[in-house]
Structures are given as structure tokens and as C-alpha cells.
């Protein structure tokens, strides 16, 4: 404890300690239960099953594609929200963050309304080009992007707000064009937020379930990601479901390791 801090400030009041411990237990105990119930001896053979390998490969592939799409679409959106001066900016931000609070299954229904075979855009695509998006691998990426894009946008927008516009203003006074300022000044300064947002989008995509099963279905080898396989195995083979959940937990912890320097270490 620092010498400048009075001893009384270092004591934790029981009224705060007890609910804090209960909150910790709510989060920790399920993970301990998962570790205890996982079939450790059968884990290698479980990961060797064709369905598991296909689901894991599909999850990693679609999550990576989703992160790329979020980067390409979300970076301009974040810049627009952070630097734009136009009417409706707050409304646009509110709309973009709706997937954060929208029930995932409702998100899947909304995707069907927009990109389904009879949706606002899906209907014309089917009639004009014979393209049907739902229940395909591409539908998995679309569903994942729908739920992951807000995480990326908010992370990058927060970074852009933090760095402010003073460096952009200096570049402008030196004669730099808007695109040059973005490419040579704004983008390099925002790289930590872009990296964090990309990892968050990838992780959110990896764990997506509700919108995916509603919009893309649960077809092995095509749309069955790891969360969907865990759900399927839980009904037929709970022990395997615990093992697959352990794999997902390990991937989640890996994401936390990647983010530790930016967020977990921020309070030190």
C-alpha cells in the first residue's frame, strides 16, 4: 500500500465485500464446473472427430472473415461517428448499437426480413440473380457481422475520440488533404483501437449462436459453427458438450490475453 494513502482507505467495507464475492462466485463457479465436468481424457479423440473439426474450422474461418468485414465497413463508420458533423449522427450511432441489446434470435428474424428469400433486399436478389443468402455459409458471416460490427465501431470510435482532432488540425494547417490526413495521421494513431476492435469482433463472432441458427441454420459442414455443435451435442452427448465448451473457453481466454495490455492492464 502506498504511504500517501490513509490505512482506512485500504479497508474493504463488508457491505461491499460480500456482494463482490457473490458476484465473483456467479462468474467463476460455472467455469469451475465446466473444468470439473469436462472429459479431459477423451478431449483429444473428441477434437479428432470430423464434425468437430469441420465446426471448429468453420467457426475460425467465418469469424476471421467477419473481422475483415467489420474492419472494412466499421472503420469508415467509426470515423464518420467520431469526426462527422451532420444531422442524425446520434440517431445513426443509436441504430448501429441496437444489435448490442437486441435478443440474438430477434436479430436472426430481422436478418430474414432484410436478406431472406422474401426480404427487402433478399427478394430482389433472388429474382434478379437467383441468389439466396439464408442457410448458407455466407449467411453465417452476415449474421456474425450484424452482431459483431457494433463492438468494432464503438472500440474504434472511442479511440478516435480519445486522441481528439488536434493532430488532424495540425496536418490540415500544413496543407494535407482529408484523405492524406486520415491515412498518415488518424489511422496510425487509432491502430490500438482498431486492433482491439478487430479482436472483439472476432471473439463476438466466434460465440454467436441465436442469429446464426435463425438466419443460417444448423447444417454440418456448411453453417454449423462450434456454438451450434455444442448445443446439438448437449442434447445427445452432454459429456462431449462439456469438452467442446472447454475448447471455446480456451479460445475466449486467448482473446483476453490479446487484450490484456489494452484493457485488463488499464487499471493498474
DALIN-V505105 format. One record per residue. N is the residue number from 0. RES is the residue in one letter. SS is DSSP state (a for helix, b for strand, c for the rest). PSI is psi in whole degrees, -180 to 180 (999 if undefined). OMEGA is omega in whole degrees, 0 to 359 (NA if undefined). Layout:
n=N res=RES ss=SS psi=PSI omega=OMEGA
n=N res=RES ss=SS psi=PSI omega=OMEGA
//
This chain:
n=0 res=X ss=c psi=140 omega=181
n=1 res=X ss=c psi=146 omega=179
n=2 res=X ss=c psi=-23 omega=182
n=3 res=X ss=c psi=-11 omega=182
n=4 res=X ss=c psi=124 omega=178
n=5 res=X ss=c psi=144 omega=181
n=6 res=X ss=a psi=-34 omega=182
n=7 res=X ss=a psi=-30 omega=182
n=8 res=X ss=a psi=-20 omega=180
n=9 res=X ss=a psi=-8 omega=179
n=10 res=X ss=c psi=137 omega=180
n=11 res=X ss=c psi=119 omega=179
n=12 res=X ss=c psi=137 omega=180
n=13 res=X ss=a psi=-34 omega=180
n=14 res=X ss=a psi=-22 omega=175
n=15 res=X ss=a psi=-34 omega=184
n=16 res=X ss=a psi=-44 omega=184
n=17 res=X ss=a psi=-52 omega=178
n=18 res=X ss=a psi=-29 omega=177
n=19 res=X ss=a psi=-42 omega=178
n=20 res=X ss=a psi=-38 omega=178
n=21 res=X ss=a psi=-41 omega=177
n=22 res=X ss=a psi=-40 omega=177
n=23 res=X ss=a psi=-41 omega=180
n=24 res=X ss=a psi=-37 omega=180
n=25 res=X ss=a psi=-35 omega=181
n=26 res=X ss=a psi=-41 omega=188
n=27 res=X ss=a psi=-42 omega=186
n=28 res=X ss=a psi=-44 omega=177
n=29 res=X ss=a psi=-38 omega=179
n=30 res=X ss=a psi=-36 omega=176
n=31 res=X ss=a psi=-41 omega=177
n=32 res=X ss=a psi=-38 omega=177
n=33 res=X ss=a psi=-44 omega=178
n=34 res=X ss=a psi=-38 omega=182
n=35 res=X ss=a psi=-34 omega=184
n=36 res=X ss=a psi=-8 omega=183
n=37 res=X ss=c psi=139 omega=179
n=38 res=X ss=c psi=82 omega=186
n=39 res=X ss=a psi=-40 omega=183
n=40 res=X ss=a psi=-30 omega=183
n=41 res=X ss=a psi=5 omega=187
n=42 res=X ss=a psi=-42 omega=182
n=43 res=X ss=a psi=-42 omega=178
n=44 res=X ss=a psi=-34 omega=178
n=45 res=X ss=a psi=-43 omega=179
n=46 res=X ss=a psi=-19 omega=179
n=47 res=X ss=c psi=-8 omega=180
n=48 res=X ss=c psi=139 omega=182
n=49 res=X ss=a psi=-42 omega=181
n=50 res=X ss=a psi=-39 omega=180
n=51 res=X ss=a psi=-45 omega=180
n=52 res=X ss=a psi=-40 omega=178
n=53 res=X ss=a psi=-43 omega=181
n=54 res=X ss=a psi=-41 omega=180
n=55 res=X ss=a psi=-44 omega=178
n=56 res=X ss=a psi=-42 omega=179
n=57 res=X ss=a psi=-41 omega=180
n=58 res=X ss=a psi=-47 omega=181
n=59 res=X ss=a psi=-42 omega=182
n=60 res=X ss=a psi=-50 omega=182
n=61 res=X ss=a psi=-35 omega=178
n=62 res=X ss=a psi=-39 omega=178
n=63 res=X ss=a psi=-44 omega=177
n=64 res=X ss=a psi=-39 omega=178
n=65 res=X ss=a psi=-43 omega=179
n=66 res=X ss=a psi=-39 omega=178
n=67 res=X ss=a psi=-45 omega=179
n=68 res=X ss=a psi=-42 omega=178
n=69 res=X ss=a psi=-37 omega=178
n=70 res=X ss=a psi=-46 omega=183
n=71 res=X ss=a psi=-39 omega=182
n=72 res=X ss=a psi=-34 omega=186
n=73 res=X ss=a psi=-31 omega=180
n=74 res=X ss=a psi=-49 omega=175
n=75 res=X ss=a psi=-37 omega=179
n=76 res=X ss=a psi=-44 omega=180
n=77 res=X ss=a psi=-42 omega=178
n=78 res=X ss=a psi=-41 omega=180
n=79 res=X ss=a psi=-41 omega=181
n=80 res=X ss=a psi=-34 omega=183
n=81 res=X ss=a psi=-33 omega=185
n=82 res=X ss=a psi=-17 omega=185
n=83 res=X ss=c psi=147 omega=176
n=84 res=X ss=c psi=88 omega=184
n=85 res=X ss=c psi=157 omega=177
n=86 res=X ss=c psi=141 omega=180
n=87 res=X ss=c psi=5 omega=181
n=88 res=X ss=a psi=-45 omega=180
n=89 res=X ss=a psi=-38 omega=178
n=90 res=X ss=a psi=-42 omega=178
n=91 res=X ss=a psi=-43 omega=179
n=92 res=X ss=a psi=-41 omega=180
n=93 res=X ss=a psi=-43 omega=180
n=94 res=X ss=a psi=-41 omega=182
n=95 res=X ss=a psi=-24 omega=180
n=96 res=X ss=c psi=-2 omega=179
n=97 res=X ss=a psi=-42 omega=180
n=98 res=X ss=a psi=-18 omega=178
n=99 res=X ss=a psi=-32 omega=184
n=100 res=X ss=a psi=-7 omega=181
n=101 res=X ss=c psi=132 omega=175
n=102 res=X ss=c psi=133 omega=184
n=103 res=X ss=a psi=-39 omega=180
n=104 res=X ss=a psi=-38 omega=177
n=105 res=X ss=a psi=-37 omega=175
n=106 res=X ss=a psi=-40 omega=177
n=107 res=X ss=a psi=-40 omega=177
n=108 res=X ss=a psi=-40 omega=178
n=109 res=X ss=a psi=-39 omega=177
n=110 res=X ss=a psi=-39 omega=176
n=111 res=X ss=a psi=-38 omega=179
n=112 res=X ss=a psi=-29 omega=181
n=113 res=X ss=a psi=-43 omega=186
n=114 res=X ss=a psi=5 omega=179
n=115 res=X ss=c psi=176 omega=183
n=116 res=X ss=c psi=-27 omega=177
n=117 res=X ss=c psi=19 omega=182
n=118 res=X ss=c psi=177 omega=182
n=119 res=X ss=c psi=-42 omega=178
n=120 res=X ss=c psi=-32 omega=182
n=121 res=X ss=a psi=-37 omega=178
n=122 res=X ss=a psi=-54 omega=177
n=123 res=X ss=a psi=-37 omega=178
n=124 res=X ss=a psi=-41 omega=180
n=125 res=X ss=a psi=-41 omega=182
n=126 res=X ss=a psi=-38 omega=185
n=127 res=X ss=a psi=-39 omega=187
n=128 res=X ss=a psi=-3 omega=182
n=129 res=X ss=c psi=22 omega=182
n=130 res=X ss=c psi=127 omega=176
n=131 res=X ss=c psi=113 omega=187
n=132 res=X ss=c psi=-43 omega=185
n=133 res=X ss=c psi=150 omega=176
n=134 res=X ss=c psi=35 omega=174
n=135 res=X ss=c psi=169 omega=177
n=136 res=X ss=a psi=-36 omega=177
n=137 res=X ss=a psi=-33 omega=178
n=138 res=X ss=a psi=-32 omega=177
n=139 res=X ss=a psi=-45 omega=180
n=140 res=X ss=a psi=-41 omega=179
n=141 res=X ss=a psi=-46 omega=179
n=142 res=X ss=a psi=-43 omega=179
n=143 res=X ss=a psi=-39 omega=179
n=144 res=X ss=a psi=-38 omega=180
n=145 res=X ss=a psi=-42 omega=184
n=146 res=X ss=a psi=-22 omega=185
n=147 res=X ss=a psi=-25 omega=184
n=148 res=X ss=a psi=-42 omega=179
n=149 res=X ss=a psi=-35 omega=179
n=150 res=X ss=a psi=-43 omega=179
n=151 res=X ss=a psi=-47 omega=183
n=152 res=X ss=a psi=-45 omega=182
n=153 res=X ss=a psi=-37 omega=179
n=154 res=X ss=a psi=-45 omega=182
n=155 res=X ss=a psi=-40 omega=179
n=156 res=X ss=a psi=-41 omega=177
n=157 res=X ss=a psi=-40 omega=178
n=158 res=X ss=a psi=-42 omega=180
n=159 res=X ss=a psi=-38 omega=177
n=160 res=X ss=a psi=-39 omega=182
n=161 res=X ss=a psi=-43 omega=182
n=162 res=X ss=a psi=-21 omega=178
n=163 res=X ss=c psi=-173 omega=183
n=164 res=X ss=c psi=8 omega=185
n=165 res=X ss=a psi=-38 omega=179
n=166 res=X ss=a psi=-36 omega=175
n=167 res=X ss=a psi=-40 omega=180
n=168 res=X ss=a psi=-40 omega=178
n=169 res=X ss=a psi=-43 omega=179
n=170 res=X ss=a psi=-38 omega=180
n=171 res=X ss=a psi=-40 omega=179
n=172 res=X ss=a psi=-24 omega=178
n=173 res=X ss=c psi=2 omega=175
n=174 res=X ss=c psi=8 omega=181
n=175 res=X ss=c psi=138 omega=176
n=176 res=X ss=c psi=167 omega=184
n=177 res=X ss=a psi=-44 omega=181
n=178 res=X ss=a psi=-39 omega=179
n=179 res=X ss=a psi=-41 omega=178
n=180 res=X ss=a psi=-43 omega=179
n=181 res=X ss=a psi=-45 omega=186
n=182 res=X ss=a psi=-37 omega=187
n=183 res=X ss=a psi=-19 omega=185
n=184 res=X ss=a psi=-61 omega=186
n=185 res=X ss=a psi=-48 omega=185
n=186 res=X ss=a psi=-49 omega=179
n=187 res=X ss=a psi=-38 omega=180
n=188 res=X ss=a psi=-26 omega=182
n=189 res=X ss=c psi=2 omega=184
n=190 res=X ss=a psi=-41 omega=177
n=191 res=X ss=a psi=-42 omega=178
n=192 res=X ss=a psi=-36 omega=178
n=193 res=X ss=a psi=-43 omega=179
n=194 res=X ss=a psi=-45 omega=180
n=195 res=X ss=a psi=-42 omega=179
n=196 res=X ss=a psi=-37 omega=179
n=197 res=X ss=a psi=-43 omega=179
n=198 res=X ss=a psi=-41 omega=178
n=199 res=X ss=a psi=-43 omega=179
n=200 res=X ss=a psi=-41 omega=179
n=201 res=X ss=a psi=-45 omega=181
n=202 res=X ss=a psi=-41 omega=179
n=203 res=X ss=a psi=-38 omega=177
n=204 res=X ss=a psi=-41 omega=182
n=205 res=X ss=a psi=-34 omega=183
n=206 res=X ss=c psi=5 omega=184
n=207 res=X ss=c psi=138 omega=182
n=208 res=X ss=c psi=-60 omega=191
n=209 res=X ss=a psi=-52 omega=181
n=210 res=X ss=a psi=-33 omega=182
n=211 res=X ss=a psi=-49 omega=183
n=212 res=X ss=a psi=-27 omega=179
n=213 res=X ss=a psi=-42 omega=186
n=214 res=X ss=a psi=-34 omega=185
n=215 res=X ss=c psi=-17 omega=181
n=216 res=X ss=c psi=-172 omega=184
n=217 res=X ss=c psi=68 omega=184
n=218 res=X ss=c psi=118 omega=182
n=219 res=X ss=c psi=134 omega=178
n=220 res=X ss=c psi=-16 omega=183
n=221 res=X ss=c psi=-49 omega=182
n=222 res=X ss=c psi=-2 omega=183
n=223 res=X ss=c psi=99 omega=177
n=224 res=X ss=c psi=178 omega=182
n=225 res=X ss=a psi=-45 omega=178
n=226 res=X ss=a psi=-38 omega=179
n=227 res=X ss=a psi=-37 omega=178
n=228 res=X ss=a psi=-39 omega=176
n=229 res=X ss=a psi=-44 omega=179
n=230 res=X ss=a psi=-42 omega=180
n=231 res=X ss=a psi=-44 omega=181
n=232 res=X ss=a psi=-29 omega=180
n=233 res=X ss=a psi=-29 omega=179
n=234 res=X ss=a psi=-32 omega=185
n=235 res=X ss=a psi=-37 omega=185
n=236 res=X ss=c psi=83 omega=183
n=237 res=X ss=a psi=-35 omega=180
n=238 res=X ss=a psi=-43 omega=177
n=239 res=X ss=a psi=-36 omega=178
n=240 res=X ss=a psi=-39 omega=177
n=241 res=X ss=a psi=-42 omega=180
n=242 res=X ss=a psi=-44 omega=179
n=243 res=X ss=a psi=-35 omega=177
n=244 res=X ss=a psi=-34 omega=177
n=245 res=X ss=a psi=-39 omega=177
n=246 res=X ss=a psi=-43 omega=178
n=247 res=X ss=a psi=-38 omega=177
n=248 res=X ss=a psi=-41 omega=179
n=249 res=X ss=a psi=-41 omega=178
n=250 res=X ss=a psi=-38 omega=178
n=251 res=X ss=a psi=-42 omega=177
n=252 res=X ss=a psi=-35 omega=177
n=253 res=X ss=a psi=-37 omega=177
n=254 res=X ss=a psi=-42 omega=178
n=255 res=X ss=a psi=-37 omega=178
n=256 res=X ss=a psi=-40 omega=179
n=257 res=X ss=a psi=-30 omega=183
n=258 res=X ss=a psi=-1 omega=189
n=259 res=X ss=a psi=-39 omega=183
n=260 res=X ss=a psi=-29 omega=183
n=261 res=X ss=a psi=-43 omega=187
n=262 res=X ss=a psi=-49 omega=184
n=263 res=X ss=a psi=-28 omega=179
n=264 res=X ss=c psi=3 omega=184
n=265 res=X ss=c psi=-28 omega=183
n=266 res=X ss=c psi=1 omega=182
n=267 res=X ss=c psi=999 omega=NA
//
